Amino acid sequence: MAEAMKPLRIEGPSASGPRAEEPPPDAGMTEAHCRQLRQHRAALVAHMSPGRVLPVLVSLGVISPDTQEEIRSVGTRQDINERLLNLLPTKGDRGFHGLCQGLREGGQQGYLAGLLESPPEASRPPVRHELGDTLQPRTKDELITRLETQLRHTRQSLEALQQTRIQAVQQDDPAGKLQASETQLQALQAKLEALENKLSQREREKRELHSRHSNLKENFKKYREGKEQTIETLKKEHRQSSLLKTKCNQQKQEIAQLKSKVSNLEKALRKANKRRDGKTRTRKTETKATMTEGGGGDQGHDVTPCNDKENFRVEVQRQQRASLQRIHLRHDADDTRDVTAAGDSSPAVRRQENSEVRVQQAAARRRRVQDEGNRQAALLRQREDRAVRRRGDTGLEREYRRDTADSRNKFEAFLSQSSS
């Protein structure tokens, strides 16, 4: 900055006339000169006057007249400057020094030459390399602060130059000092523009970094919340799966117990079926024997089982009525025999009274036996009807025979008790 503030020496053909300049050394352009051209390329393209610089370059032998005409035929002034700046690095250091001399002598733009000849700023790594892959906002803030400080100093220097210029105009300073001040002012203005561009670029990068940093924080917060929710969900599912496994094991044990119970019940059922079949066969045999015994004797005919259940039922009822009639006849005979025996051994009056009493007793006994038989027959019919409604036609004959045999046995037992 101090070097930029020094007054520059102004040389031109109008002051001392054309002078022979020694050609610059013919050597490759150094990296420092190439860096200077790249650094100030924007200012050169915007402010350089190629119509005054090109003749100086031709006179110094940097370019040929044909090349000069070719460059001039490109188009606008900015295009010509771009073409010239692209060509100069191929001409070595002669091109750099010739450009500086052309800016001072031909174009009267010494401030641009001062920019090129000023020592380059301390090289620093690019912003992305300095920030690293993590793009830390703190480092960006430091860079922006440093650029703002430099811009403030540059503005202060520019204001000081403007004051110097005003004082020079007021004091009628010589034209050389005024021109030098103007040159320095233009150089500082160009440098100020470059610094403002850098500052705006750094501010944009800072805003981008802050935006990215906020987005990363928000995304990380969402990721952490989602992770916690996922962990809670997995824990709940793990607990539920543990409960389901426990229930599954319990159900397996219950199923095994039920299977063992079912197998035991099947065995017991098979045994019960066998016993029932045996009892059924026994009852069937006893029923046949009882029916054969009840239907024989006085009637003198055998009972044959009927295939038709209705005929079988009628036949059983007929046999029951016949049995009752036979029992009644036996009771009447017994009563008559008792009355006759009592009449032979007693006086006439007492024999007559006893006979009447015994006849009445016998009649009452017969009525009781008949009523009991009717009641047993009614019960038998009700039981048969219930069996028919409960089991239908399947196994009806077998159940009917079994119930009939039971009823017959009970009836015979009752008759035997009554007769005794």
C-alpha positions in Angstrom: 0.0 0.0 0.0 2.9 2.4 0.8 4.4 1.7 -2.6 1.2 2.5 -4.3 1.1 5.9 -2.5 4.5 6.9 -3.9 4.4 9.3 -6.9 5.1 7.6 -10.1 7.5 9.0 -12.7 5.7 10.0 -15.9 7.4 9.5 -19.2 6.0 10.1 -22.6 7.0 11.2 -26.1 5.4 14.6 -25.5 7.9 15.5 -22.7 11.2 14.5 -24.2 10.4 13.2 -27.7 10.9 9.7 -29.0 13.7 7.9 -27.5 15.3 4.6 -28.4 14.5 1.9 -25.9 16.6 -1.2 -25.5 14.5 -4.3 -26.1 13.7 -6.3 -23.0 15.7 -9.4 -22.5 14.5 -12.2 -24.6 13.6 -14.9 -22.0 10.6 -16.9 -21.0 8.0 -15.0 -19.0 8.4 -15.7 -15.3 5.6 -17.1 -13.1 5.5 -13.8 -11.2 4.8 -11.8 -14.4 2.1 -14.3 -15.5 0.6 -14.1 -12.0 0.5 -10.3 -12.3 -1.2 -10.5 -15.7 -3.8 -12.9 -14.3 -4.4 -10.9 -11.2 -5.0 -7.6 -13.0 -6.6 -9.0 -16.1 -10.0 -7.5 -15.4 -8.6 -4.0 -14.9 -6.5 -4.3 -18.1 -9.4 -5.5 -20.2 -11.7 -2.8 -18.9 -9.3 0.3 -19.1 -6.4 -0.4 -21.5 -6.3 1.5 -24.8 -5.0 -1.0 -27.4 -4.8 1.6 -30.2 -1.9 3.3 -28.3 -0.2 0.2 -26.8 0.0 -1.9 -30.0 2.3 0.6 -31.9 4.8 0.6 -29.0 4.8 -3.2 -28.9 5.5 -3.2 -32.7 8.3 -0.7 -32.3 9.9 -2.8 -29.6 9.7 -5.9 -31.7 7.4 -7.8 -29.4 4.8 -8.3 -32.1 4.9 -7.9 -35.9 2.8 -5.5 -37.9 0.8 -8.4 -39.3 0.0 -9.6 -35.8 -1.0 -6.0 -34.9 -3.5 -5.9 -37.8 -4.8 -9.3 -36.9 -5.4 -8.3 -33.3 -7.1 -5.0 -34.4 -9.5 -6.9 -36.6 -10.9 -8.9 -33.8 -13.8 -6.6 -32.8 -14.5 -4.4 -29.8 -11.8 -2.9 -27.5 -12.4 -5.5 -24.8 -12.0 -8.3 -27.4 -8.8 -6.8 -28.6 -7.5 -6.5 -25.1 -8.4 -10.2 -24.4 -6.6 -11.3 -27.6 -3.5 -9.2 -26.7 -3.3 -10.6 -23.1 -3.6 -14.1 -24.4 -0.7 -13.5 -26.8 1.7 -11.8 -24.5 2.7 -14.8 -22.2 4.1 -16.5 -25.4 6.5 -13.6 -25.9 8.4 -14.0 -22.7 9.4 -11.2 -20.4 9.7 -8.9 -23.5 6.0 -9.0 -23.7 5.5 -8.0 -20.1 8.0 -5.1 -20.1 6.8 -4.0 -23.5 3.2 -3.9 -22.2 4.3 -1.8 -19.2 6.3 0.6 -21.4 3.4 0.9 -23.9 1.0 1.7 -21.1 3.2 4.5 -19.9 4.4 6.0 -23.2 1.7 5.2 -25.7 -1.5 4.9 -23.8 -0.7 7.4 -21.0 -2.0 4.8 -18.5 0.8 4.7 -16.0 -1.5 3.6 -13.2 -2.0 0.3 -15.0 1.7 -0.1 -15.5 2.1 0.6 -11.8 -0.4 -2.2 -11.0 1.6 -4.6 -13.1 5.0 -3.5 -11.7 4.0 -3.4 -8.1 5.2 -6.3 -6.0 2.6 -9.1 -5.8 0.8 -9.6 -2.5 1.8 -12.4 -0.2 0.5 -15.5 -1.8 -2.0 -17.4 0.3 -3.8 -20.7 -0.5 -7.1 -20.5 -2.1 -10.1 -20.1 0.1 -11.3 -23.7 -0.3 -7.9 -25.1 0.5 -7.5 -22.7 3.5 -11.0 -23.7 4.8 -10.4 -27.4 4.1 -13.0 -29.9 3.3 -15.1 -29.0 6.4 -15.8 -25.4 5.2 -15.5 -23.8 8.7 -17.4 -20.5 8.9 -14.9 -19.1 11.5 -12.1 -19.1 8.9 -14.4 -17.4 6.4 -15.1 -14.7 9.0 -11.4 -14.0 9.5 -10.9 -13.7 5.8 -13.8 -11.3 5.4 -12.5 -9.2 8.4 -9.1 -9.0 6.8 -10.5 -7.9 3.5 -12.7 -5.3 5.1 -9.7 -3.8 6.9 -7.7 -3.7 3.7 -10.6 -2.1 1.9 -10.9 0.6 4.7 -7.2 1.5 4.4 -7.6 1.7 0.6 -10.5 4.0 1.0 -8.6 6.2 3.4 -5.7 6.4 1.0 -8.1 7.3 -1.8 -9.6 10.1 0.2 -6.1 11.4 1.1 -5.2 11.4 -2.6 -8.3 13.3 -3.5 -7.5 15.9 -0.8 -3.9 16.1 -2.3 -5.4 16.6 -5.7 -7.6 19.4 -4.5 -4.8 21.1 -2.8 -2.6 20.8 -5.9 -5.2 22.4 -8.0 -5.7 25.2 -5.5 -1.9 25.8 -5.2 -1.3 25.6 -8.9 1.1 22.6 -8.6 3.1 21.6 -11.6 1.3 19.3 -14.2 3.7 16.4 -13.4 2.7 16.2 -9.8 -0.9 16.5 -10.6 -0.6 13.8 -13.3 1.2 11.5 -10.8 -1.6 12.1 -8.3 -4.2 11.2 -10.9 -2.2 8.1 -11.8 -2.1 7.0 -8.3 -5.7 7.8 -7.8 -6.7 5.7 -10.8 -4.5 2.8 -9.5 -6.1 3.0 -6.1 -9.6 3.1 -7.7 -8.8 0.0 -9.7 -7.4 -1.7 -6.6 -10.5 -0.6 -4.7 -12.8 -2.2 -7.3 -10.8 -5.4 -7.1 -11.0 -5.5 -3.3 -14.7 -4.7 -3.4 -15.2 -7.6 -5.8 -13.2 -9.9 -3.5 -15.2 -8.7 -0.5 -18.6 -9.3 -2.2 -17.4 -12.7 -3.2 -16.3 -13.6 0.3 -19.6 -12.3 1.7 -21.5 -14.5 -0.7 -19.3 -17.5 0.3 -19.9 -16.6 3.9 -23.7 -16.6 3.4 -23.5 -19.9 1.6 -21.4 -21.4 4.4 -23.9 -20.2 7.0 -26.8 -21.5 5.0 -25.1 -24.9 4.6 -24.1 -25.0 8.2 -27.7 -24.3 9.3 -29.0 -27.0 6.9 -26.5 -29.5 8.2 -27.5 -28.7 11.8 -31.2 -29.1 10.9 -30.5 -32.3 9.0 -28.5 -33.7 11.9 -31.2 -32.8 14.4 -33.8 -34.5 12.2 -31.5 -37.5 11.8 -30.9 -37.7 15.6 -34.7 -37.5 16.3 -35.4 -40.1 13.7 -32.7 -42.4 15.1 -34.1 -42.1 18.6 -37.6 -42.8 17.4 -36.3 -45.8 15.5 -34.5 -47.1 18.6 -37.7 -46.7 20.7 -39.7 -48.5 18.0 -37.2 -51.3 17.9 -37.3 -51.7 21.7 -41.1 -51.9 21.7 -41.0 -54.4 18.9 -38.4 -56.4 20.7 -40.5 -56.5 23.9 -43.6 -57.5 21.9 -41.6 -60.3 20.1 -40.4 -61.5 23.5 -44.0 -61.6 24.8 -45.2 -63.4 21.7 -42.4 -65.9 22.1 -43.4 -66.6 25.7 -47.1 -66.9 24.7 -46.1 -69.2 21.8 -44.2 -71.5 24.1 -47.1 -71.6 26.6 -49.5 -72.4 23.7 -47.2 -75.2 22.6 -47.2 -76.7 26.0 -51.0 -76.4 26.2 -51.3 -78.0 22.8 -49.0 -80.9 23.9 -51.2 -81.4 27.0 -54.4 -81.2 25.0 -53.0 -83.8 22.6 -52.2 -86.2 25.4 -55.7 -85.6 26.9 -57.2 -86.3 23.5 -55.3 -89.5 23.1 -56.3 -90.6 26.5 -60.0 -89.7 25.8 -59.8 -91.6 22.5 -58.5 -94.7 24.3 -61.2 -94.4 27.0 -63.9 -93.9 24.3 -62.7 -97.0 22.4 -62.9 -99.0 25.6 -66.4 -97.5 26.4 -67.6 -98.4 22.9 -66.4 -101.9 23.3 -68.1 -102.2 26.7 -71.3 -100.7 25.3 -71.2 -103.1 22.3 -70.8 -106.0 24.7 -73.7 -104.8 26.9 -75.8 -104.2 23.8 -75.2 -107.7 22.6 -76.0 -109.1 26.0 -79.2 -107.1 26.3 -80.2 -108.1 22.8 -79.8 -111.7 23.8 -81.7 -111.3 27.0 -84.5 -109.4 25.3 -84.9 -112.2 22.7 -85.0 -114.7 25.5 -87.5 -112.7 27.6 -89.8 -112.1 24.6 -89.7 -115.8 23.8 -90.4 -116.8 27.4 -93.3 -114.2 27.7 -94.9 -115.2 24.4 -94.9 -119.0 25.1 -97.0 -121.2 27.5 -100.7 -120.7 27.3 -100.7 -119.1 23.9 -98.4 -121.8 22.4 -96.6 -119.7 19.8 -93.1 -118.1 19.5 -92.3 -114.4 19.2 -90.4 -113.4 16.1 -88.7 -110.0 16.0 -90.2 -107.7 13.4 -88.1 -105.7 11.0 -90.7 -103.0 10.9 -90.5 -100.9 14.0 -94.2 -100.1 14.1 -95.2 -103.8 13.9 -92.6 -104.6 16.5 -94.1 -102.0 18.8 -97.6 -103.3 18.4 -96.4 -106.8 18.9 -94.7 -105.9 22.2 -97.8 -104.1 23.4 -100.0 -107.1 22.6 -97.6 -109.4 24.4 -97.7 -107.1 27.5 -101.5 -107.1 27.5 -101.5 -110.8 27.2 -99.2 -111.1 30.1 -101.4 -108.8 32.2 -104.4 -110.9 31.4 -102.7 -114.1 32.4 -101.6 -112.5 35.7 -105.2 -111.3 36.3 -106.5 -114.8 35.6 -104.0 -116.3 38.0 -105.0 -113.8 40.7 -108.7 -114.5 40.2 -108.1 -118.2 40.4 -106.1 -117.8 43.6 -108.9 -115.6 45.1 -111.5 -118.2 44.2 -109.5 -120.9 45.7 -109.0 -119.0 48.9 -112.7 -118.2 49.2 -113.7 -121.8 48.6 -111.2 -123.0 51.2 -112.5 -120.5 53.8 -116.1 -121.6 53.2 -115.4 -125.2 53.9 -113.8 -124.5 57.3 -116.1 -121.8 58.7 -119.7 -121.2 59.6 -122.0 -120.1 56.9 -122.4 -116.4 58.0 -118.7 -115.8 58.6 -117.8 -117.7 55.4 -120.1 -115.4 53.4 -118.7 -112.2 55.0 -115.1 -113.4 54.5 -115.7 -114.3 50.9 -117.2 -110.9 50.1 -114.3 -109.1 51.8 -111.7 -111.2 49.9 -113.5 -110.7 46.7 -113.4 -106.9 47.3 -109.7 -107.1 48.2 -108.9 -109.1 45.1 -110.8 -106.7 42.9 -108.9 -103.8 44.5 -105.6 -105.6 44.0 -106.4 -106.3 40.4 -107.3 -102.6 39.8 -104.0 -101.5 41.4 -102.1 -104.0 39.2 -104.0 -102.9 36.1 -103.3 -99.2 36.9 -99.7 -99.9 37.5 -99.5 -101.8 34.2 -101.1 -98.9 32.4 -98.7 -96.5 34.0 -95.7 -98.6 33.0 -97.1 -98.8 29.4 -97.5 -95.0 29.3 -94.0 -94.5 30.6 -92.7 -96.9 28.0 -94.5 -95.1 25.2 -93.1 -91.7 26.4 -89.6 -93.1 26.6 -89.9 -94.5 23.1 -91.1 -91.2 21.7 -88.2 -89.3 23.4 -85.8 -91.9 22.0 -87.2 -91.4 18.5 -87.0 -87.6 18.8 -83.5 -87.6 20.2 -81.8 -90.2 18.0 -84.0 -90.3 14.9 -84.2 -93.5 12.8 -80.4 -94.4 13.4 -80.2 -97.2 15.9 -83.9 -96.8 16.8 -84.7 -100.5 16.8 -81.8 -101.4 19.0 -82.6 -98.6 21.5 -86.3 -99.6 21.4 -85.5 -103.2 22.2 -83.1 -102.3 25.0 -85.7 -100.0 26.6 -88.4 -102.5 26.1 -86.4 -105.2 27.8 -85.6 -102.9 30.8 -89.3 -102.0 31.1 -90.3 -105.6 30.8 -87.9 -106.6 33.5 -89.1 -103.9 35.8 -92.7 -104.8 35.1 -92.1 -108.5 35.8 -90.3 -107.6 39.0 -93.3 -105.4 40.0 -95.7 -108.2 39.2 -93.7 -110.7 41.2 -93.6 -108.3 44.2 -97.4 -107.7 43.9 -98.2 -111.4 43.7 -96.1 -112.2 46.8 
